[in-house]
Amino acid sequence: MKKRYYDFLSLALTAVLYIFSVIRATIVPMHVPVGSWQLIFYAAGTVLFYSLISTKPGKAVFLTSAGLGACYAIFLVIRNGISNLSEIFAPAAVLINVIIQVGTGYYDNTVSDTFLMVALVLYSLIVGLPVYLFLVRKFRFYKAFIPGLAFFMVVWGLNRDVDRLSFFIFATVAVICYIKHVYLMNLKRSRINDETVRDEIFVYFIPVAVITVLLAFLIPVSPKPIEWPWLDRKIYNLWWDMQRKLTVDRYDEFSLSETGFGNPSRLGGPVYANDIPVLRVEAPTRVYLRGAVYDVYTGTGWEKSGRDGENLSEDRVYDHTELSYGWKATATDLGIVSSEEYDEFLLNLKLPLKRDTLPAEEYVEFLKTRTRPKVLAKLFPEEKVAVQHLQVRTKTLFTPLKLFVPITGLPDGAYNLNETPEGIFMSDRRLRGGSSYYFSYLQPAYGMKELENYFNLSRPGLYSDFIEYLKKFINENGEMDEQVMQQLSGMLETYKELESYSEKVYRIYTRLPDEIPERVIKLAENITRSCTTTYAKVKSLEKYLRENYNYTLTPSYPPEDRDFVDYFLFDGKEGYCSYFASALCVMTRAAGIPSRYVEGFLLPEKPPTERFYNVTNRNAHAWVEVYLEGVGWVTFEPTPPMANAQNYYVNLREATTGSEGYVPGIFEEYEEDTTVPNIVIPDEKTEVSDTPAMTGKIVLIAVFALVLLIFLANLLFIFFRGIILRLIPSRKKAQVLYRMIISYLSQAGSTIQPGQTAKEFATAVDRRYNFKSMNMSEMTELYYGVRFGLRDVDKETVKRIFSFASEVKKETGRSMYFAKKVLIRYILFKG
């Protein structure tokens, strides 16, 4: 009697601590005005209540009270009618609502103290029921503590925090109960009848554990989380490598719809992006890597027109040429005839003295120069980028605006690259995983005032006016040297080509559907009315979108009968990059400014290591490219969170050699056999191979995959073995099952000793295990009767043997260590 008392007392005290930890962890985040001593009282009362109703007198009182309550409820229904049930049970409904608030963490001060106390009592009873059943009434460790662990995980997931004292108490109780669980398992295996140690050690453990928890709780700690950068890096790298090997995106042409964003032809709705790693990039800054360019707005999204049969050379070539030659047209507008004066203007907006006419010889030398002004050259520094495809198989190569060719790094003869008119490079087949390529490009120094000074020189009709001036200049100075005249005529033809290209750009990239709402056009006109330059107009539209609309990844779908941009600007007023980019593109076109909608990847804000960016589908992005006559195509970013992503600053005051501003002739880059040196990516071979390097991580993943394959094969083996067992004759079934039972027993340590008979072995097994469906002695007698005699086996006996084999497998599995059981039964095909 005394032993049972100690056992019950220790388990009851453990249950009180368990219930207290759960209740406290629930109400602490809500700041419920209840003290810890009250919670201890509730927990103890819960255990006491369930202990009392577990006795015969307590059960009788409880059932009688419940019956009287039910009778009273029926009496009220009969007296007041069913229509008044809501009034009768209104207090109960309020109480249930309070219990839900307390249990789910949505308590507020509108709850009265009386309802709060009653709700806490009932909540304690709800929490305490499984704890009492599986901890006090029948000790079941896993059934008692797995729900508790799940509860604390949910609390952490919801609040990103959990009450430390509550968790320490729960952890301590779990450790104590696990010690009891292991002891009982060993006791069951050894069949020891002395339970004195079991009762006393469990009681003595509790105060030691409580003191340990209190000391741990009282030790001061930093409110900041533990930071182990080396461990963070290892976990990050392991996650990245696992993602690289397990998930692959496959598509021919890139679009945002391949990354979880909306379809560009039908924009709108929430984003379902993922963290699949697609690229590893070495770059000097957050480069915008272009994957697709769209020029036709349909009212619901964007499409590619194929230029409607326009026979245009690549935009990329004209873009470089315009940057190289367009500045001279802007300089003539300003009356500038030297690179030094142009630099001074960009730096300080300082113009030279007003000239009535430009000196012919000085102006010819200015036109003939093959170098850009030093400041302008520095505002467009040449940079190098290396791109490696990870978990993506696509024909699209991701490159920035103002790219130089060639693109190097891909295996010779493995891929044929083609360039679209918009400057997107496509392979003739999908690039394999691990494919790397390298290129150079011009990185505009976005964010610098000097670059904005240059952009503000652009205006519509710039080339037309400059060509007229150049014609007039040639006619007025016809007496110049013939060679000089030929050079000027060749330059005149270059600017005529640029003028023709500019006219086509205006024609293609200012198109809008006839159904575009008038208020969209009016809004664009109102925003840009006070702006004097093309660049200022675009910046004012960009600023308007950033400051007046909200960024969200979960916007509502626009109505099917509404224009997408119109709905965003005047009704929805929230969205992600596709919304902002589409709005800016449509509004610039409404203001008569050529623009296009671009999709691709924006590199993350900070690389995990210097210059190296890991790009996932979550970094997919949409932005706008605007054409500025005399400058070329310029990137604009209307999406608020990415407002400063373009910024790239350079030092304009350093001494220069004067050679960095060299200007190649138009199409000259195709004629020269230039090469771009490969950039080495750390941890990757400079020579691209389709076979990944055999690293330790790959070996680990391969071993894991092999173990998983063996495990699945083992399950199939067990499945087909069960089918075969049901097909063979009954006498054969009994023999096979007996051998399986002997195997299970030997796995748990019960083997036939030298000199021991089968009957003696069966008796020893029966002493160790208390089987219910059959005992081992009976099974042994049946086996030998079938094998060496003429004993028959009926269907009922076969069922009992199957049940006995299943029971032996289950009981022996409980007595085995987990790792041993997995190895033997699920990997070595002995299950």
Secondary structure, 3 states (H helix, E strand, C coil): CHHHHHHHHHHHHHHHHHHHHHHHHHHHHHCCCCCHHHHHHHHHHHHHHHHHHCCHHHHHHHHHHHHHHHHHHHHHHHHHCHHHHHHHCHHHHHHHHHHHHHHHCCCCCCCCHHHHHHHHHHHHHHHHHHHHHHHHHCCCHHHHHHHHHHHHHHHHHHHCCCCHHHHHHHHHHHHHHHHHHHHHHHHHHHCCCCCHHHHHHHHHHHHHHHHHHHHHHHCCCCCCCCCCHHHHHHHHHHHHHHHHHHCCEECCCCCHHHHCCCECCECCCCCCCCCCEEEEEECCCCCEEEEEEECEECCCCEECCHHHHCCCCCHHHHHHHHHHHHHHHHHHHHCCCCHHHHHHHHHHCCCCCCCCCCCHHHHHHHHHCCECCHHHHHHCCEEEEEEEECCEECCEECECCCECCCCECCCCCCCCEEECCCCCEEECCCCCCCCEEEEEEECCCCCCHHHHHHHCCCCCCHHHHHHHHHHHHHHHCCCCCHHHHHHHHHHHHHHHHHHHHHHHHHHHHCCCCCCCCHHHHHHHHHHHCCCCCHHHHHHHHHHHHHHHCEECCCCCCCCCCCCHHHHHHHHHCEECHHHHHHHHHHHHHHCCCCEEEEEEEECCCCCCECCEEEEEHHHEEEEEEEEECCCEEEEECCCHHHCCCCCCCCCCCCCCCCCCCECCCCCHHHHCCCCCCCCCCCCCCCCCCCCCCCCHHHHHHHHHHHHHHHHHHHHHHHHHHHHHHHHCCHHHHHHHHHHHHHHHHHHCCCCCCCCCCHHHHHHHHHHHCCCCCCCHHHHHHHHHHHHHCCCCCCHHHHHHHHHHHHHHHHHHHHCCCHHHHHHHHHHCCCC
